[in-house]
Amino acid sequence: MKNRYITPVLLGAGIAFMLYSCNSSKIPKKAVAVTNFDKAKYLGKWFEIARLDYKWEENLNNVTAEYSLNDNGTIKVDNRGYNVKKDKWEESIGKAKFVKKDDVGMLKVSFFGPFYAGYNVIAIDPDYKYALVAGENLKYMWILSRETTIPESIKADYLIKAQEIGYKISDLVWVKHDKTN
């Protein structure tokens, strides 16, 4: 008799977990998303200066992210990079949504249907030229710039902040920008 309840309970728990995973966005424990975030100023093209490498960006240089508004209010995410092993450009297009209010730099981004991951702007300069972005955990982090370089003082500040949060900055990949994209 008890066995007939196991399947529905497990199925229900699985569905609940999937819904939670699709709609939640996380941020590392010691990280805080910027407040007074200006979505309009953040839109546009960013160059990836450094990242913690992961499967989807492996072997990529000349990486850029371009953000623009979709008609439905979400943000279009257009990531491009040159795969040095395959000798070709790669592109991924996704969408981002604000988790809380659109003046808090806590977003969730999706490149694969209903599955979202955390994208948290945790540091940005007043002119929106340089940004430090945390993923949902300590495996994902990016340093971004409006140009292909970043001043040493800002780089040092971002590295200190990342290390204080718990990121292993010695694992960062420093992205080369030598191709036109």
Accessible surface in RSA format (square Angstrom, percent):
REM  Atomic radii and reference values for relative SASA: ProtOr
REM  Chains: A
REM  Algorithm: Lee & Richards
REM  Probe-radius: 1.40
REM  Slices: 20
REM RES _ NUM      All-atoms   Total-Side   Main-Chain    Non-polar    All polar
REM                ABS   REL    ABS   REL    ABS   REL    ABS   REL    ABS   REL
RES MET A   1   183.45  95.0 135.18  89.5  48.27 114.9 131.49 111.8  51.96  68.8
RES LYS A   2   174.66  85.2 170.19 104.4   4.47  10.6 113.68 102.3  60.98  65.0
RES ASN A   3   115.47  79.6 107.52 103.9   7.95  19.1  29.14  70.1  86.33  83.4
RES ARG A   4   149.72  62.9 127.92  65.2  21.81  51.9  61.15  83.6  88.58  53.7
RES TYR A   5   122.73  57.3 122.45  69.7   0.29   0.8  97.71  73.4  25.02  30.8
RES ILE A   6    90.45  51.5  86.59  64.5   3.86   9.3  90.45  65.1   0.00   0.0
RES THR A   7    95.94  68.2  93.36  94.6   2.58   6.2  63.66  85.5  32.28  48.8
RES PRO A   8    77.92  56.8  65.52  59.7  12.40  45.1  70.02  57.8   7.90  49.1
RES VAL A   9    99.78  65.7  91.55  82.9   8.23  19.8  97.86  85.0   1.92   5.2
RES LEU A  10   117.52  65.4 109.80  78.5   7.72  19.4 110.11  77.3   7.40  19.9
RES LEU A  11   114.02  63.5 106.95  76.5   7.07  17.8 113.10  79.4   0.92   2.5
RES GLY A  12    37.22  45.9   0.00   N/A  37.22  45.9  31.75  87.1   5.47  12.2
RES ALA A  13    58.40  53.7  44.42  68.5  13.98  31.8  52.37  73.7   6.03  16.0
RES GLY A  14    35.55  43.8   0.00   N/A  35.55  43.8  34.50  94.7   1.05   2.4
RES ILE A  15    90.50  51.5  89.25  66.5   1.24   3.0  89.97  64.8   0.53   1.4
RES ALA A  16    58.73  54.0  50.11  77.3   8.63  19.6  54.65  77.0   4.09  10.8
RES PHE A  17   138.30  69.2 133.12  82.5   5.18  13.5 137.75  83.5   0.55   1.6
RES MET A  18   104.65  54.2 103.89  68.8   0.76   1.8  71.32  60.6  33.33  44.2
RES LEU A  19   106.83  59.5 105.99  75.8   0.84   2.1 106.42  74.7   0.41   1.1
RES TYR A  20   125.51  58.6 117.04  66.6   8.47  22.0  93.33  70.1  32.18  39.7
RES SER A  21    37.91  32.0  27.71  37.0  10.19  23.5  26.97  57.4  10.94  15.3
RES CYS A  22    13.83  10.5  13.64  15.2   0.18   0.4   7.43  18.8   6.40   6.9
RES ASN A  23    95.95  66.2  80.99  78.3  14.96  36.0  25.23  60.7  70.72  68.4
RES SER A  24    25.84  21.8  15.56  20.8  10.28  23.7  18.74  39.9   7.10  10.0
RES SER A  25    16.34  13.8   0.03   0.0  16.30  37.6   0.57   1.2  15.76  22.1
RES LYS A  26   104.07  50.8 100.78  61.8   3.29   7.8  54.45  49.0  49.62  52.9
RES ILE A  27    46.01  26.2  29.62  22.1  16.40  39.5  29.62  21.3  16.40  44.5
RES PRO A  28     9.47   6.9   1.77   1.6   7.70  28.0   9.16   7.6   0.30   1.9
RES LYS A  29   209.63 102.3 170.12 104.4  39.52  94.1 120.80 108.7  88.84  94.6
RES LYS A  30   148.66  72.5 122.47  75.1  26.19  62.4  81.06  73.0  67.61  72.0
RES ALA A  31     7.20   6.6   0.00   0.0   7.20  16.4   0.58   0.8   6.62  17.5
RES VAL A  32   111.75  73.5 103.79  94.0   7.95  19.2 106.39  92.4   5.36  14.5
RES ALA A  33     9.11   8.4   3.34   5.2   5.77  13.1   3.34   4.7   5.77  15.3
RES VAL A  34    28.09  18.5  21.32  19.3   6.76  16.3  28.09  24.4   0.00   0.0
RES THR A  35    92.64  65.9  76.90  78.0  15.73  37.5  50.75  68.2  41.89  63.3
RES ASN A  36   130.66  90.1 108.96 105.3  21.70  52.2  31.25  75.2  99.41  96.1
RES PHE A  37     9.51   4.8   1.92   1.2   7.60  19.8   2.27   1.4   7.24  20.7
RES ASP A  38    56.85  39.8  51.89  51.7   4.96  11.7  17.67  41.6  39.19  39.1
RES LYS A  39    50.62  24.7  47.27  29.0   3.35   8.0  21.77  19.6  28.84  30.7
RES ALA A  40    75.42  69.3  58.59  90.4  16.82  38.3  59.61  84.0  15.80  41.9
RES LYS A  41   103.54  50.5  89.31  54.8  14.22  33.9  63.05  56.7  40.49  43.1
RES TYR A  42     9.59   4.5   9.59   5.5   0.00   0.0   9.59   7.2   0.00   0.0
RES LEU A  43    39.46  22.0  29.31  21.0  10.15  25.5  29.56  20.8   9.89  26.6
RES GLY A  44    25.35  31.3   0.00   N/A  25.35  31.3  24.92  68.4   0.44   1.0
RES LYS A  45    73.76  36.0  65.19  40.0   8.57  20.4  36.71  33.0  37.05  39.5
RES TRP A  46     0.03   0.0   0.00   0.0   0.03   0.1   0.00   0.0   0.03   0.0
RES PHE A  47    33.47  16.7  33.47  20.7   0.00   0.0  33.47  20.3   0.00   0.0
RES GLU A  48     7.98   4.6   7.73   5.8   0.25   0.6   1.94   3.8   6.03   4.9
RES ILE A  49    13.17   7.5  12.14   9.0   1.03   2.5  12.30   8.9   0.87   2.4
RES ALA A  50     0.00   0.0   0.00   0.0   0.00   0.0   0.00   0.0   0.00   0.0
RES ARG A  51     2.65   1.1   2.65   1.3   0.00   0.0   0.00   0.0   2.65   1.6
RES LEU A  52    13.47   7.5  13.20   9.4   0.28   0.7  13.20   9.3   0.28   0.7
RES ASP A  53    62.00  43.4  37.59  37.4  24.41  57.7  18.56  43.7  43.44  43.3
RES TYR A  54    58.99  27.5  46.92  26.7  12.07  31.4  36.97  27.8  22.02  27.1
RES LYS A  55   149.55  73.0 127.88  78.5  21.67  51.6  81.42  73.3  68.13  72.6
RES TRP A  56   146.35  58.7 127.55  61.7  18.79  44.1 110.79  59.1  35.55  57.7
RES GLU A  57    15.67   9.0  15.67  11.9   0.00   0.0  12.50  24.2   3.17   2.6
RES GLU A  58    95.86  55.0  89.70  67.9   6.16  14.7  15.86  30.7  80.00  65.3
RES ASN A  59    53.87  37.1  41.20  39.8  12.67  30.5  10.21  24.6  43.66  42.2
RES LEU A  60    14.35   8.0  11.57   8.3   2.78   7.0  11.76   8.3   2.59   7.0
RES ASN A  61    26.47  18.3  26.47  25.6   0.00   0.0   1.02   2.5  25.45  24.6
RES ASN A  62     2.04   1.4   2.04   2.0   0.00   0.0   0.78   1.9   1.26   1.2
RES VAL A  63     7.25   4.8   7.25   6.6   0.00   0.0   7.25   6.3   0.00   0.0
RES THR A  64     4.87   3.5   4.81   4.9   0.06   0.2   0.02   0.0   4.85   7.3
RES ALA A  65    10.47   9.6   9.99  15.4   0.48   1.1   9.99  14.1   0.48   1.3
RES GLU A  66    81.05  46.5  79.96  60.5   1.09   2.6  16.11  31.2  64.94  53.0
RES TYR A  67    15.36   7.2  13.03   7.4   2.32   6.0   7.90   5.9   7.45   9.2
RES SER A  68    47.58  40.2  45.89  61.2   1.69   3.9  36.20  77.1  11.38  15.9
RES LEU A  69    94.04  52.4  66.84  47.8  27.20  68.4  66.84  46.9  27.20  73.2
RES ASN A  70    47.77  32.9  37.82  36.6   9.95  24.0  13.77  33.1  34.00  32.9
RES ASP A  71   162.89 114.1 121.71 121.1  41.18  97.4  44.48 104.7 118.41 118.1
RES ASN A  72   114.35  78.9  75.41  72.9  38.94  93.8  46.02 110.8  68.33  66.0
RES GLY A  73    47.21  58.2   0.00   N/A  47.21  58.2  32.53  89.3  14.68  32.9
RES THR A  74    16.37  11.6  14.27  14.5   2.11   5.0  15.89  21.3   0.48   0.7
RES ILE A  75     8.66   4.9   8.66   6.4   0.00   0.0   8.66   6.2   0.00   0.0
RES LYS A  76    74.40  36.3  74.40  45.6   0.00   0.0  25.48  22.9  48.92  52.1
RES VAL A  77     4.68   3.1   4.68   4.2   0.00   0.0   4.68   4.1   0.00   0.0
RES ASP A  78    29.28  20.5  27.72  27.6   1.56   3.7   4.35  10.2  24.93  24.9
RES ASN A  79    44.66  30.8  43.36  41.9   1.29   3.1  13.99  33.7  30.67  29.6
RES ARG A  80    71.63  30.1  69.16  35.3   2.47   5.9  25.96  35.5  45.67  27.7
RES GLY A  81     0.58   0.7   0.00   N/A   0.58   0.7   0.00   0.0   0.58   1.3
RES TYR A  82    20.71   9.7  20.71  11.8   0.00   0.0  12.76   9.6   7.95   9.8
RES ASN A  83     7.08   4.9   7.08   6.8   0.00   0.0   0.00   0.0   7.08   6.8
RES VAL A  84    79.32  52.2  56.45  51.1  22.87  55.1  57.48  49.9  21.84  59.2
RES LYS A  85   157.53  76.9 122.09  74.9  35.43  84.4  70.63  63.6  86.90  92.6
RES LYS A  86   131.38  64.1 106.68  65.5  24.70  58.8  67.99  61.2  63.39  67.5
RES ASP A  87   105.02  73.6  87.40  87.0  17.62  41.7  26.08  61.4  78.93  78.7
RES LYS A  88   109.55  53.4 105.28  64.6   4.27  10.2  54.53  49.1  55.02  58.6
RES TRP A  89    75.54  30.3  56.62  27.4  18.93  44.4  39.20  20.9  36.34  59.0
RES GLU A  90    49.22  28.3  42.37  32.1   6.86  16.3  26.70  51.7  22.52  18.4
RES GLU A  91    93.45  53.7  57.51  43.5  35.94  85.6  16.23  31.4  77.22  63.0
RES SER A  92    57.51  48.6  51.10  68.2   6.41  14.8  19.31  41.1  38.20  53.5
RES ILE A  93    94.24  53.6  69.73  51.9  24.51  59.1  69.73  50.2  24.51  66.5
RES GLY A  94    11.79  14.5   0.00   N/A  11.79  14.5   8.70  23.9   3.09   6.9
RES LYS A  95    76.03  37.1  76.03  46.6   0.00   0.0  29.26  26.3  46.77  49.8
RES ALA A  96     5.12   4.7   4.98   7.7   0.14   0.3   4.98   7.0   0.14   0.4
RES LYS A  97    75.49  36.8  71.90  44.1   3.58   8.5  31.98  28.8  43.51  46.3
RES PHE A  98    38.28  19.2  17.94  11.1  20.33  52.9  17.94  10.9  20.33  58.2
RES VAL A  99    52.10  34.3  23.76  21.5  28.34  68.3  25.92  22.5  26.18  71.0
RES LYS A 100   139.03  67.8 107.54  66.0  31.49  75.0  66.02  59.4  73.01  77.8
RES LYS A 101   143.68  70.1 138.25  84.8   5.43  12.9  90.56  81.5  53.12  56.6
RES ASP A 102    74.52  52.2  67.52  67.2   7.00  16.5  13.05  30.7  61.47  61.3
RES ASP A 103    57.16  40.0  57.16  56.9   0.00   0.0  21.85  51.4  35.31  35.2
RES VAL A 104    22.80  15.0  22.76  20.6   0.04   0.1  22.76  19.8   0.04   0.1
RES GLY A 105     0.00   0.0   0.00   N/A   0.00   0.0   0.00   0.0   0.00   0.0
RES MET A 106    16.85   8.7  16.80  11.1   0.04   0.1  12.35  10.5   4.50   6.0
RES LEU A 107     6.27   3.5   6.27   4.5   0.00   0.0   6.27   4.4   0.00   0.0
RES LYS A 108    24.19  11.8  24.19  14.8   0.00   0.0   5.95   5.4  18.24  19.4
RES VAL A 109    20.17  13.3  17.97  16.3   2.20   5.3  17.97  15.6   2.20   6.0
RES SER A 110     5.52   4.7   1.80   2.4   3.72   8.6   1.79   3.8   3.73   5.2
RES PHE A 111    64.88  32.5  38.45  23.8  26.43  68.8  41.66  25.3  23.22  66.5
RES PHE A 112   111.45  55.8 102.64  63.6   8.81  22.9 110.78  67.2   0.67   1.9
RES GLY A 113    53.46  65.9   0.00   N/A  53.46  65.9  36.72 100.8  16.73  37.5
RES PRO A 114    80.31  58.5  72.07  65.7   8.23  29.9  79.52  65.7   0.79   4.9
RES PHE A 115   106.65  53.4 101.04  62.6   5.61  14.6 102.34  62.0   4.31  12.3
RES TYR A 116    27.93  13.0  11.43   6.5  16.51  43.0  11.14   8.4  16.80  20.7
RES ALA A 117    43.09  39.6  42.61  65.8   0.48   1.1  42.71  60.1   0.38   1.0
RES GLY A 118     4.42   5.5   0.00   N/A   4.42   5.5   0.00   0.0   4.42   9.9
RES TYR A 119    25.81  12.1  25.81  14.7   0.00   0.0  25.81  19.4   0.00   0.0
RES ASN A 120     0.00   0.0   0.00   0.0   0.00   0.0   0.00   0.0   0.00   0.0
RES VAL A 121     0.00   0.0   0.00   0.0   0.00   0.0   0.00   0.0   0.00   0.0
RES ILE A 122     4.34   2.5   0.00   0.0   4.34  10.5   0.00   0.0   4.34  11.8
RES ALA A 123    14.29  13.1  10.72  16.5   3.57   8.1  14.29  20.1   0.00   0.0
RES ILE A 124    36.14  20.6  11.45   8.5  24.69  59.5  12.19   8.8  23.95  65.0
RES ASP A 125    21.96  15.4  16.44  16.4   5.52  13.1  17.27  40.6   4.69   4.7
RES PRO A 126   115.75  84.4  98.87  90.1  16.88  61.4 110.20  91.0   5.55  34.5
RES ASP A 127   103.31  72.4  84.65  84.3  18.66  44.1  14.36  33.8  88.96  88.7
RES TYR A 128    18.13   8.5  16.30   9.3   1.83   4.8  11.78   8.8   6.36   7.8
RES LYS A 129    80.20  39.1  80.20  49.2   0.00   0.0  33.74  30.4  46.45  49.5
RES TYR A 130    18.84   8.8  18.84  10.7   0.00   0.0   8.17   6.1  10.67  13.2
RES ALA A 131     0.00   0.0   0.00   0.0   0.00   0.0   0.00   0.0   0.00   0.0
RES LEU A 132     0.00   0.0   0.00   0.0   0.00   0.0   0.00   0.0   0.00   0.0
RES VAL A 133     0.03   0.0   0.03   0.0   0.00   0.0   0.03   0.0   0.00   0.0
RES ALA A 134     0.00   0.0   0.00   0.0   0.00   0.0   0.00   0.0   0.00   0.0
RES GLY A 135     0.89   1.1   0.00   N/A   0.89   1.1   0.89   2.4   0.00   0.0
RES GLU A 136    55.41  31.8  48.82  36.9   6.59  15.7   3.84   7.4  51.57  42.1
RES ASN A 137    53.45  36.9  52.14  50.4   1.31   3.2  28.63  68.9  24.82  24.0
RES LEU A 138    79.48  44.3  67.63  48.4  11.86  29.8  67.82  47.6  11.66  31.4
RES LYS A 139   145.63  71.0 136.39  83.7   9.24  22.0  85.00  76.5  60.63  64.6
RES TYR A 140    65.45  30.6  65.28  37.1   0.17   0.4  23.61  17.7  41.84  51.6
RES MET A 141     0.27   0.1   0.26   0.2   0.01   0.0   0.26   0.2   0.01   0.0
RES TRP A 142    35.77  14.4  35.77  17.3   0.00   0.0  31.57  16.8   4.20   6.8
RES ILE A 143     0.34   0.2   0.34   0.3   0.00   0.0   0.34   0.2   0.00   0.0
RES LEU A 144     6.94   3.9   6.94   5.0   0.00   0.0   6.94   4.9   0.00   0.0
RES SER A 145     0.07   0.1   0.07   0.1   0.00   0.0   0.00   0.0   0.07   0.1
RES ARG A 146    57.56  24.2  43.82  22.3  13.74  32.7  30.76  42.0  26.81  16.2
RES GLU A 147    93.37  53.6  90.36  68.4   3.01   7.2  34.07  65.9  59.30  48.4
RES THR A 148    64.27  45.7  51.31  52.0  12.96  30.9  24.73  33.2  39.54  59.8
RES THR A 149    91.49  65.1  87.00  88.2   4.49  10.7  68.40  91.9  23.10  34.9
RES ILE A 150    18.34  10.4   4.37   3.3  13.97  33.7   5.49   4.0  12.85  34.9
RES PRO A 151    58.42  42.6  45.55  41.5  12.86  46.8  57.88  47.8   0.54   3.3
RES GLU A 152   123.64  71.0 117.14  88.6   6.50  15.5  67.13 129.9  56.51  46.1
RES SER A 153    77.70  65.7  65.94  88.0  11.76  27.1  54.46 116.0  23.24  32.6
RES ILE A 154    36.64  20.8  36.53  27.2   0.10   0.3  36.64  26.4   0.00   0.0
RES LYS A 155    52.14  25.4  52.14  32.0   0.00   0.0  13.24  11.9  38.90  41.4
RES ALA A 156    47.30  43.5  42.71  65.9   4.59  10.4  46.96  66.1   0.34   0.9
RES ASP A 157    88.41  61.9  82.20  81.8   6.22  14.7  20.60  48.5  67.81  67.6
RES TYR A 158    15.70   7.3  15.70   8.9   0.00   0.0  14.11  10.6   1.59   2.0
RES LEU A 159    30.81  17.2  30.74  22.0   0.07   0.2  30.81  21.6   0.00   0.0
RES ILE A 160    97.01  55.2  95.96  71.5   1.05   2.5  96.87  69.8   0.14   0.4
RES LYS A 161    74.91  36.5  74.19  45.5   0.71   1.7  24.99  22.5  49.92  53.2
RES ALA A 162     0.00   0.0   0.00   0.0   0.00   0.0   0.00   0.0   0.00   0.0
RES GLN A 163   108.36  60.6  97.05  70.9  11.31  26.9  24.56  52.3  83.80  63.6
RES GLU A 164   118.59  68.1 100.87  76.3  17.72  42.2  49.27  95.3  69.31  56.6
RES ILE A 165    13.33   7.6   6.78   5.1   6.55  15.8   6.85   4.9   6.48  17.6
RES GLY A 166    40.23  49.6   0.00   N/A  40.23  49.6  22.25  61.1  17.98  40.3
RES TYR A 167     5.69   2.7   0.50   0.3   5.19  13.5   0.63   0.5   5.06   6.2
RES LYS A 168   131.78  64.3 122.92  75.4   8.86  21.1  77.63  69.9  54.16  57.7
RES ILE A 169    42.96  24.4  34.05  25.4   8.91  21.5  34.43  24.8   8.53  23.1
RES SER A 170    94.42  79.8  55.60  74.2  38.82  89.4  57.91 123.3  36.51  51.2
RES ASP A 171    76.47  53.6  60.76  60.5  15.71  37.2  21.88  51.5  54.59  54.4
RES LEU A 172    15.66   8.7   0.69   0.5  14.97  37.6   0.69   0.5  14.97  40.3
RES VAL A 173    47.63  31.3  43.45  39.3   4.18  10.1  47.63  41.4   0.00   0.0
RES TRP A 174   101.81  40.9  84.62  41.0  17.19  40.4  67.32  35.9  34.49  56.0
RES VAL A 175    16.26  10.7   0.00   0.0  16.26  39.2   0.00   0.0  16.26  44.1
RES LYS A 176   136.15  66.4 130.97  80.4   5.18  12.3  80.97  72.9  55.18  58.8
RES HIS A 177    44.66  24.4   9.84   6.8  34.82  89.1   8.22   8.5  36.45  42.4
RES ASP A 178   113.49  79.5  73.44  73.1  40.05  94.7  43.81 103.1  69.69  69.5
RES LYS A 179    98.80  48.2  79.15  48.6  19.65  46.8  36.41  32.8  62.39  66.5
RES THR A 180   132.88  94.5 109.85 111.4  23.03  54.9  79.06 106.2  53.83  81.4
RES ASN A 181    52.66  36.3   8.98   8.7  43.68 105.2  13.05  31.4  39.61  38.3
END  Absolute sums over single chains surface
CHAIN  1 A    10751.4       8929.9       1821.5       6310.2       4441.2
END  Absolute sums over all chains
TOTAL         10751.4       8929.9       1821.5       6310.2       4441.2
